[in-house]
């Protein structure tokens, strides 16, 4: 679809602005209960973050608007997000898209587009620390490490 219709076709197939807002709302509901993600998306500025991220996603998926927020590398420069955490975000996006009725082709197209942001989001990527990873793994059950109920549901789907 993206090649033949451009990303504007994807945006429209997701339901335009209303569909995108429904997706963003579901995405934040999904991340709020996902142990891997909830600490990134909480606090007093949540609504501002949600709006800015919604605008960014709208443009990425082909909305006829201009994103006026800060560049991704500046937003994420102090966060030290890992590949695992970015993958967890993509997983939450897929779950939210399916929950709002997106078909598998649209889910795949959205996730592929989101993947293009990885380099900018992982700007200050943490070096892999085996000892720290092992200690963290020992502190939580497998159920908790895969994201609790949301993670299990994603694996089953």
C-alpha positions, 0 to 999 in steps of 0.5 A, a space after each residue: 500500500 505505501 508504495 502504490 498509495 504513499 503513506 497518505 493511503 496508510 493514514 486514510 486506511 487507519 481512519 484518518 485523524 479520528 482513527 489515529 487518535 483512537 490508536 494513540 489512545 489505545 497505545 497509551 492504555 497498552 503502555 500504561 499496563 506494560 511493565 517494560 514501557 509504563 515508566 517512560 510514559 507517565 507523569 505530569 507531562 503525559 498529555 503533552 507527550 501523548 499529543 506530540 507523539 500523536 502528531 509525529 505518528 500522524 505525519 509518519 503514517 501520512 497525515 497532511 500536516 506538519 510535525 512541529 515538535 522537537 526532533 526525535 534525537 533531541 527528545 531521546 538524547 537523555 533517555 538511554 533507550 535500549 533496543 529491547 525497549 524500542 522493540 517493546 514500544 513496537 510491540 505495544 504499537 502492534 497490539 494497539 493497532 490490532 485492538 483498534 481493528 487495523 488489518 495485519 498489512 497495516 500493522 506491518 506497514 506501521 511497524 516498518 515505518 516506526 522502525 525507521 526511527 530507531 536510530 534517532 531514538 537510540 541516540 545515546 544507546 546504553 552499552 550492553 552490560 552482561 552483569 547488570 542484565 543478569 542481576 536485573 533478570 534474577 530480580 524479576 520472574 520470566 512473566 515480569 521480564 516479558 511484560 506481564 499479561 500484555 507480553 504474554 498476550 502479544 506472544 500468544 497472538 
